[in-house]
């Protein structure tokens, strides 16, 4: 295992990091194939995750196992995510934003770690914040273009770090703080394993979101929509009445025999009336 904790985390999470980037949801995102509904779902999940993460960070901000990594002004995302929630879900967003099962599992793990093993918060903070400062900036540009979002950055506040002048320099500072943390070999190994867990939780989240979007697309497919339209149309048309004394044109046009029978009946009735009049 490399000597520095930051290097140990980077090496240990290479495989799961690659798996996360290659989920169908993230591959589509990176290609610019992101819908408004998909983006709203992932942003809502991030809101729940950061509320939990930053709540536990606040709980442990003076704990020596985490304190050197406490950068609320530079890193914390809850406030900006609230702005994004209002943009995407409206003024009553707290009542309507989704909270998926995979998001809930992620949140539960963060709460458990913060209360029982706060040293493991290091792994989750590393996974989230350094990822936001790196690949997150690329995703911001993709989303802005794909969703035709305002150039002012509305709906994308999450990706903006106004108190960080240089992402590269800040990440160097953050890693040096990580490397200064005093840990026994056992604790260090648990932090490394927790970083893998953090990536796996993200993978589960991306897979769940993709399933939700795929199911939604099936429910709104053109063929199904057309079938529903046809059924609705037939229900609307069925009660329509034809003019009194006339048969529907569609029936007559499709039944020559019926036309002949009706004509014959009319002639017979005419003759009968004539005979009666005589």
C-alpha positions as a printed NumPy array, in Angstrom:
array([[   0.   ,    0.   ,    0.   ],
       [   1.422,    3.441,   -0.89 ],
       [   2.611,    5.507,    2.058],
       [   0.285,    8.49 ,    1.575],
       [  -3.38 ,    7.941,    2.353],
       [  -4.471,    9.929,   -0.714],
       [  -2.397,    7.693,   -2.978],
       [  -3.644,    4.577,   -1.202],
       [  -7.246,    5.648,   -1.807],
       [  -6.575,    6.47 ,   -5.441],
       [  -4.93 ,    3.098,   -6.087],
       [  -7.517,    1.07 ,   -4.189],
       [ -10.508,    2.656,   -5.921],
       [  -9.263,    2.565,   -9.512],
       [ -11.401,   -0.409,  -10.469],
       [ -14.663,    0.699,   -8.814],
       [ -14.066,    4.258,  -10.055],
       [ -13.895,    2.911,  -13.598],
       [ -17.035,    0.833,  -13.014],
       [ -18.907,    3.927,  -11.83 ],
       [ -17.849,    5.918,  -14.883],
       [ -18.926,    3.082,  -17.176],
       [ -22.428,    2.556,  -15.89 ],
       [ -25.018,    3.081,  -18.622],
       [ -26.312,    6.211,  -16.928],
       [ -22.862,    7.852,  -16.809],
       [ -21.897,    6.731,  -20.312],
       [ -25.032,    8.326,  -21.681],
       [ -24.403,   11.46 ,  -19.639],
       [ -20.864,   11.795,  -20.953],
       [ -22.196,   11.487,  -24.505],
       [ -24.6  ,   14.336,  -23.87 ],
       [ -27.557,   11.929,  -23.855],
       [ -29.074,   13.308,  -20.672],
       [ -32.722,   14.244,  -20.319],
       [ -34.185,   16.839,  -18.006],
       [ -35.942,   14.104,  -16.052],
       [ -32.711,   12.127,  -15.658],
       [ -30.799,   15.188,  -14.548],
       [ -33.507,   16.132,  -12.066],
       [ -33.397,   12.633,  -10.577],
       [ -29.646,   12.619,  -10.058],
       [ -29.659,   16.132,   -8.604],
       [ -32.396,   15.185,   -6.128],
       [ -30.351,   12.164,   -5.05 ],
       [ -27.287,   14.366,   -4.566],
       [ -29.313,   16.703,   -2.386],
       [ -30.272,   13.901,   -0.002],
       [ -26.718,   12.552,    0.027],
       [ -25.098,   15.899,    0.82 ],
       [ -27.615,   16.725,    3.527],
       [ -26.587,   13.501,    5.27 ],
       [ -22.856,   13.827,    4.588],
       [ -22.582,   17.431,    5.697],
       [ -24.791,   16.849,    8.711],
       [ -22.343,   14.192,    9.899],
       [ -19.358,   16.375,    9.021],
       [ -20.8  ,   19.144,   11.199],
       [ -21.287,   16.626,   13.989],
       [ -17.599,   15.647,   13.776],
       [ -15.953,   18.89 ,   12.684],
       [ -13.875,   19.091,   15.877],
       [ -13.068,   15.406,   16.001],
       [  -9.346,   14.95 ,   15.213],
       [ -10.18 ,   12.024,   12.937],
       [ -11.831,   14.487,   10.533],
       [ -11.158,   18.087,   11.639],
       [  -8.213,   18.788,    9.25 ],
       [ -10.572,   18.21 ,    6.3  ],
       [ -13.262,   20.635,    7.46 ],
       [ -13.686,   23.178,    4.626],
       [ -17.332,   24.282,    4.811],
       [ -16.919,   27.584,    2.938],
       [ -15.022,   25.996,    0.103],
       [ -16.753,   22.64 ,   -0.272],
       [ -20.169,   22.27 ,    1.311],
       [ -22.93 ,   21.735,   -1.24 ],
       [ -26.22 ,   21.726,    0.658],
       [ -27.015,   25.428,    0.204],
       [ -26.323,   25.433,   -3.536],
       [ -28.249,   22.201,   -4.003],
       [ -31.244,   23.887,   -2.398],
       [ -31.004,   26.546,   -5.091],
       [ -30.91 ,   23.851,   -7.756],
       [ -33.882,   22.026,   -6.23 ],
       [ -35.938,   25.22 ,   -6.4  ],
       [ -34.939,   25.66 ,  -10.054],
       [ -35.809,   22.1  ,  -11.077],
       [ -38.766,   21.31 ,   -8.82 ],
       [ -40.277,   24.713,   -8.033],
       [ -40.887,   26.622,   -4.797],
       [ -42.41 ,   23.609,   -3.028],
       [ -39.53 ,   21.301,   -3.965],
       [ -39.192,   19.849,   -0.469],
       [ -42.603,   18.246,   -0.859],
       [ -42.027,   16.734,   -4.296],
       [ -38.389,   15.731,   -4.807],
       [ -37.919,   11.953,   -5.166],
       [ -36.049,    9.848,   -2.624],
       [ -35.165,    6.544,   -4.288],
       [ -34.252,    3.305,   -2.47 ],
       [ -30.598,    3.435,   -3.611],
       [ -30.336,    7.033,   -2.422],
       [ -31.813,    6.011,    0.918],
       [ -29.231,    3.213,    1.319],
       [ -26.434,    5.674,    0.578],
       [ -27.817,    8.127,    3.146],
       [ -28.215,    5.416,    5.776],
       [ -24.576,    4.42 ,    5.354],
       [ -23.438,    8.021,    5.81 ],
       [ -25.504,    8.399,    8.976],
       [ -24.185,    5.131,   10.35 ],
       [ -20.568,    6.09 ,    9.663],
       [ -20.933,    9.557,   11.185],
       [ -22.372,    8.167,   14.396],
       [ -20.268,    5.045,   14.892],
       [ -17.025,    5.383,   12.888],
       [ -16.475,    9.075,   12.069],
       [ -12.968,    8.395,   10.778],
       [ -14.619,    6.74 ,    7.769],
       [ -16.165,   10.074,    6.782],
       [ -12.743,   10.779,    5.266],
       [ -13.461,    8.174,    2.58 ],
       [ -16.857,    9.611,    1.693],
       [ -15.648,   13.212,    1.661],
       [ -12.716,   12.22 ,   -0.559],
       [ -15.007,   10.376,   -2.98 ],
       [ -17.577,   13.128,   -3.254],
       [ -15.755,   16.447,   -3.01 ],
       [ -12.663,   15.64 ,   -5.049],
       [ -14.903,   14.056,   -7.671],
       [ -17.033,   17.203,   -7.785],
       [ -13.944,   19.319,   -8.29 ],
       [ -12.673,   17.077,  -11.077],
       [ -15.128,   15.231,  -13.317],
       [ -18.047,   17.263,  -12.015],
       [ -16.86 ,   20.282,  -13.967],
       [ -16.993,   18.302,  -17.198],
       [ -20.514,   17.106,  -16.4  ],
       [ -21.572,   20.686,  -15.781],
       [ -20.616,   21.721,  -19.317],
       [ -22.304,   18.668,  -20.818],
       [ -25.55 ,   19.293,  -18.919],
       [ -25.559,   22.996,  -19.772],
       [ -25.303,   22.24 ,  -23.48 ],
       [ -27.539,   19.153,  -23.612],
       [ -30.343,   20.732,  -21.591],
       [ -29.984,   24.217,  -23.063],
       [ -29.613,   25.78 ,  -19.624],
       [ -29.038,   29.503,  -19.011],
       [ -25.457,   30.698,  -19.363],
       [ -25.894,   32.345,  -15.962],
       [ -25.575,   28.891,  -14.404],
       [ -29.111,   28.507,  -13.064],
       [ -29.873,   24.88 ,  -12.241],
       [ -26.159,   24.089,  -11.998],
       [ -25.136,   25.836,   -8.772],
       [ -23.994,   22.483,   -7.377],
       [ -21.04 ,   22.443,   -9.768],
       [ -19.832,   25.942,   -8.883],
       [ -17.213,   26.526,   -6.172],
       [ -16.863,   30.316,   -5.907],
       [ -14.547,   30.135,   -2.884],
       [ -11.976,   27.976,   -4.634],
       [  -9.738,   30.014,   -6.915],
       [  -7.803,   27.023,   -8.256],
       [  -9.259,   23.531,   -8.141],
       [  -5.83 ,   22.004,   -8.743],
       [  -4.174,   23.83 ,   -5.848],
       [  -7.078,   23.153,   -3.52 ],
       [  -6.991,   19.428,   -4.281],
       [  -3.285,   19.42 ,   -3.485],
       [  -4.032,   21.096,   -0.145],
       [  -6.836,   18.658,    0.586],
       [  -4.658,   15.631,   -0.145],
       [  -1.877,   16.957,    2.05 ],
       [  -4.372,   17.357,    4.903],
       [  -5.554,   13.796,    4.333],
       [  -2.006,   12.542,    4.475],
       [  -1.464,   14.359,    7.791],
       [  -4.242,   12.434,    9.554],
       [  -2.941,   10.095,   12.244],
       [  -4.254,    6.59 ,   11.73 ],
       [  -3.331,    3.118,   12.814],
       [  -2.81 ,    0.643,    9.968],
       [  -6.16 ,   -0.959,   10.85 ],
       [  -8.077,    2.326,   10.665],
       [  -6.287,    3.27 ,    7.465],
       [  -7.346,   -0.006,    5.879],
       [ -10.959,    0.535,    6.942],
       [ -10.895,    4.003,    5.353],
       [  -9.606,    2.492,    2.116],
       [ -12.347,   -0.153,    2.136],
       [ -14.977,    2.483,    2.891],
       [ -13.884,    4.459,   -0.162],
       [ -14.638,    1.374,   -2.254],
       [ -18.019,    1.135,   -0.56 ],
       [ -18.705,    4.771,   -1.433],
       [ -18.089,    4.066,   -5.118],
       [ -20.28 ,    0.95 ,   -4.98 ],
       [ -23.097,    3.014,   -3.478],
       [ -22.742,    5.435,   -6.374],
       [ -22.82 ,    2.571,   -8.865],
       [ -26.038,    1.234,   -7.321],
       [ -27.522,    4.71 ,   -7.511],
       [ -26.638,    5.154,  -11.196],
       [ -28.007,    1.707,  -12.055],
       [ -31.255,    2.451,  -10.254],
       [ -31.676,    5.823,  -11.976],
       [ -31.102,    4.206,  -15.363],
       [ -33.789,    1.596,  -14.646],
       [ -36.228,    4.311,  -13.627],
       [ -35.559,    6.271,  -16.813],
       [ -35.804,    3.165,  -19.003],
       [ -39.126,    2.199,  -17.457],
       [ -40.415,    5.734,  -17.859],
       [ -39.401,    5.695,  -21.535],
       [ -41.271,    2.41 ,  -22.06 ],
       [ -44.375,    3.794,  -20.389],
       [ -44.286,    6.741,  -22.769],
       [ -43.242,    4.875,  -25.939],
       [ -44.947,    5.997,  -29.209],
       [ -46.557,    2.586,  -29.791],
       [ -48.072,    2.482,  -26.323],
       [ -49.077,    6.097,  -26.543],
       [ -50.681,    5.45 ,  -29.936],
       [ -52.551,    2.447,  -28.534],
       [ -53.805,    4.52 ,  -25.648],
       [ -54.774,    7.269,  -28.095],
       [ -56.687,    4.83 ,  -30.27 ],
       [ -58.558,    3.408,  -27.299],
       [ -59.367,    6.869,  -26.03 ],
       [ -60.429,    7.93 ,  -29.489],
       [ -62.762,    4.951,  -29.864],
       [ -64.31 ,    5.673,  -26.478],
       [ -64.978,    9.238,  -27.53 ],
       [ -66.39 ,    8.278,  -30.921],
       [ -68.643,    5.418,  -29.795],
       [ -71.483,    7.549,  -28.347],
       [ -71.813,    9.721,  -31.46 ],
       [ -75.314,    9.499,  -33.055],
       [ -76.091,    9.369,  -36.747],
       [ -78.834,   11.52 ,  -38.269],
       [ -82.304,   10.102,  -37.694],
       [ -83.467,    7.692,  -40.334],
       [ -79.979,    7.145,  -41.769],
       [ -77.564,    4.31 ,  -41.159],
       [ -73.897,    5.067,  -40.492],
       [ -71.944,    5.506,  -43.698],
       [ -69.128,    3.237,  -42.564],
       [ -71.533,    0.334,  -41.993],
       [ -73.289,    0.779,  -45.337],
       [ -70.072,    1.131,  -47.25 ],
       [ -68.724,   -2.076,  -45.767],
       [ -71.937,   -4.155,  -46.167],
       [ -73.299,   -4.3  ,  -49.761],
       [ -75.672,   -7.105,  -48.791],
       [ -77.161,   -4.966,  -46.045],
       [ -77.651,   -2.118,  -48.533],
       [ -79.474,   -4.482,  -50.899],
       [ -81.69 ,   -5.818,  -48.113],
       [ -82.586,   -2.288,  -46.955],
       [ -83.375,   -1.226,  -50.521],
       [ -85.574,   -4.267,  -51.073],
       [ -87.36 ,   -3.652,  -47.785],
       [ -88.008,   -0.047,  -48.794],
       [ -89.529,   -1.165,  -52.143],
       [ -91.731,   -3.777,  -50.486],
       [ -92.929,   -1.199,  -47.946],
       [ -93.703,    1.255,  -50.757],
       [ -95.713,   -1.293,  -52.691],
       [ -97.601,   -2.326,  -49.569],
       [ -98.51 ,    1.276,  -48.772],
       [ -99.633,    1.787,  -52.36 ],
       [-101.84 ,   -1.285,  -52.284],
       [-103.346,   -0.175,  -48.988],
       [-104.081,    3.262,  -50.405],
       [-105.832,    1.713,  -53.366]])
